[in-house]
Amino acid sequence: GGSVGSEEDSFRNTPLVDTALNQKFAKGADFNLKLLVRGDCNVGKTSLVRRLRGGTFRADYSPSQEIETANVSWSPVGSADRVKLEVWDVVDKAPPRKAPAEALLLTERGPGGHAPHAAMGKKAGPSTYMSKEEQAKLTQGNHQVQPLDAQTVDVYRGADAVVFVVDPSKRWSYDYVKRELPNVPARMPVAIVLNFRDYPASQRLLHLDEVAVDCELTWQDRKPLPVAIDASMLNCYGLQELHNFIHFPYLFKKRKALEEAIKLNSSGLTALQDQMIAQAKSSG
């Protein structure tokens, strides 16, 4: 993870990179990576995504309502490949949301105590009002729209790696990882991030060495082995290790592309040889 101070200095002033990324990938990317961030509620998933994007730490907690995605600036070490990294902040079960049948504008009162409104494409104006009975009829017409969550979307489809976030003061957040990790496709790189490294020792019920043992023994059949990372979104501790971890999915995807290129190259050589032999026979 490196020293706390140095990592905070490295990431604290990183700007949000949406505009820069759009310019960087205007002509396309060499590789596209999809990184999932999963974990129990209130473990710091959204804070991790915000830090990866270059944002600052926020102490307030606001639970994510549904799956959110963000593009993150990441470049492989020792390579000029342009890698487009999309990070998914995964919500397991999102609360239902309502989509109003019509838009009601109830901020101003008109004559008779009724409110101007815009409904059925009508333009709100001083001569258009809606009674409480009419409002009730439209409200009854509202319907629920299923938000995006892990129950409605196969989040692992097209994914290249997954990061599980754990709160070491809540052992059940690690139980979440133990339940979910067997569902992760084989050969998909996995990182387990123990967040809140800034907690006092007395508050930490789970330690890095325990997770590291599980990575080496409990999940020894997974290749590559899951990796355990100590981290703190307060001061960016561990983010450099997480950036290094992303080389796993990148190198796997690059190796696959190289293997396909070699097959194509071999097929081309074979076809060329057959063509040359055929030409030699026909000319002979």
N, C-alpha and C positions, 0 to 999 in steps of 0.2 A: 504494500500500500504506500510506502514512503512516508515522509514526515507530514504531520498534519498541516503545518504552516505552508510548506512548499506546494502541497496539492491545492489548498485554498487559493493561493496566489495564482496557480496555473488556471483554475477554472472560474474564479470569482468574476473576472472582467471579460469573460468570453461573451460576445454579443449574441442575441438571438439571430439565427442564421437563415431565416426563410428567404430573404431576398438574395443573399449570396448563393444559397443552394439552387435557387431558380436559375441564376446566371451560370452556375457551375455545370448544371445538367441540361442547359438549353439545347445542347447537341447530343443528348443522350448519356447513358452511363454504361460502363463496361460490365458492371455487376449490380444486381438489385438484391438487397438483403432485407428480410423481414424478421425482426426481433420481437419476441413476446415478453412482456413484463407481467408476471402473475403473482398471486399471493392472497392471503386472507385480508379482511377489511382492516383499514387503519394501520398498515405496516410501512407505508411510505412509498408505494408504487408511483403515484403521481409526482411526488417530490423527486424521485429518481429520474423520471422522464424529463422533468423540468430542468434538472441539473445537466442531464445529457444534452439538452438543447442550449445550454449556456445560461439558463435563468438563475435567479438568486433564490436563496432559501426562504420559505414562508412557514412561520410557526403555526398559523391557523390551519385547521383541518376541515376540508370540505370534500365529502365522499364523491367520487366520480359516479355519474348517473348512468353512463353506458360506455361502451368501448370507445376510446379515443386514439387517434393515430397522429404521429408527428414525424417529420423528416429531421434527421440528426446529421450533423457534419461529422464524418469519420473518414480517415484516410489510412490505408495500410502502410506499415513501415517498410521502407525499401522498395516501394512499387509506385508507379505513376498511374495505376488503375484508378478510374473514377468509380467509386462505390456509392450507390444510393441506398442509404440505410433508413428504413421505415420502422419506427418503434410503435408497438401496440400496447397501450395501457388497458389491460383486459379486466372487465367487470364480469363476474360469474353470473350474477342474477341482478338484472336492472329493475328498478321500480317501474311499473306501467306509467305511461304518460298519456294524456288526453289530447286529441287533436280536435279543436272546436269546429263544429259544422260551419259556423259563420263567425266573422270577426265582429265583436261588440265593442263599441266605443262608449263607455259609460262615465267619462270624466266630466262631462258638462251636463247641466240640467236645462231642459227647455221648458216652455210653457206647460203648465199643468203638472209639473214635477216629473215628466218623462225625460228620457235621455236621448240625445241624437245617437244614431247608429249607422253602421254600414253593413248591410246584409244582402245576400244574393246578388252581389256585384253592384248594389246601389251606392251612390255617392252620398256620404253623410252631409246633411245640411240642416238649416233651421226649420225646414218644413217636413222633415222626415224623423219620426219618433217611434219608439217601440214600447208597448205596454209590458207590465210585469208578466202577464200571461203569455205574450209572444216570446219574451225572453226565456221563460220556463220551457216552452215548446222547443226552442232552438237548443237549449242546454241539454234536454233529453235526447236530442239527436246527436250529441257528442259520442264519439267512439274512441276506444283505446287503441293506440298504436304501439306495437311491440318494439321496444328499443333494442339496440344492438347489444347483445351480451353473449357469453360463452354457451348459453343454452340454445341460442338461435343461429349462431355462427360457428362453423368449424374453424376455430382459431388456428389449429395446427396445419391446416391446409395451406401449402405454400410457404410455411414458416421455415426458417433456417436455424434458429436457436431460441432458447427460452431462458429467462432470468427469473428465478423465484426470489421474492423479497420476504424476509423474516424479521419479526420483532423479537429480539432475544429475551425480552421481559415477559413474553407470552408464548409459552411452550406450544400452545395449540396452533400457533401460526407456523410452527415447524411440522406439526402433525398434518397440516394442510399439504405441505410439500411431500410428505411420505405417502399421502393418499393419491396425489395427483401425478407424481413423477412416473409411476408405471404406465400412465396414459400417454406419456410423451413418446412420439415415434422413435424407434431404435435409430441409433447413430445421429440423433439430433443433439448438438452440444447443449449442456445444461450448466448454468451457474446458480449457486445459492448464495444470495447476498444477505449477510447478517447486518441489518441496518442499526442505527443508533449506537455506534461505537462510542459516542460521547456519554452514554449512560454511565453512572457510577457502578463499580463492580458489584455492589450489593443488590443492584436492580437487575443484573443480568442472570437469567436462569438457564440460558443456553450459551455455550461457548464454541469458538471456532474449531477447537481440536475435536470436539464431539462430532460436529458436522463433517470434518475432514475424514474421520474414521469411517463414517457412513459412506462417504464418497468412494473410499478405497475398498471397503469390504461389502457393505450392504448392496451397493450398486456396482459391484466390480464387473458385472457382465456388460455394462454399458461402455461403448467405445465411441468417442473418448470418454474417460471418466468425468463425472460431474466435478466441478471445482467450487470450493468454498471461499468466499471473499468477505472480509470485515470491511464495513463501510459506515460513513456518516454523511448524511446529506447536509448537515449543519456546516461542515467545513470541507466537504468534498473528499474526505479520506476514502480511499479505495476505488475512486473513479478511474484512475490510471490502470489499475488491474482489470477493471471491467472493459476499458478500451482495448486492452491486450487480449482479453477473452474473445472479443469480436473477431479476432484473426482466425479463430476456429471455423466459424461458418464461412468466412471469406475464402480461406485456403481450401476447404472442402469443395466449395462451389467452383473455385478456379481449377482445382485438380480435375473435377468432372468435365469442365470445359476443355482442358488440355487433353484428357483421355478421348473425348469426342473428336477433337481436332486430329489426334493421332490416328484414330480409326478412319476418318475421312481421308487423311493423307495416305494411309496404307491402301485404301480402296482406289485412290487415284493412281498410285504407283502400279498396282496390279492391273488396272484397266489400261494404263499406258503400255505396260509390258505386253499384254495380250494384243493390243493394237499394233505394236511394232512387230511382233511375231507374225501376225496375220498379213501385214504389209509385206514383210520379207518373203512369205510363202507365195503371195500373189505376184510379186515381181519376179520371183524365181521361176 
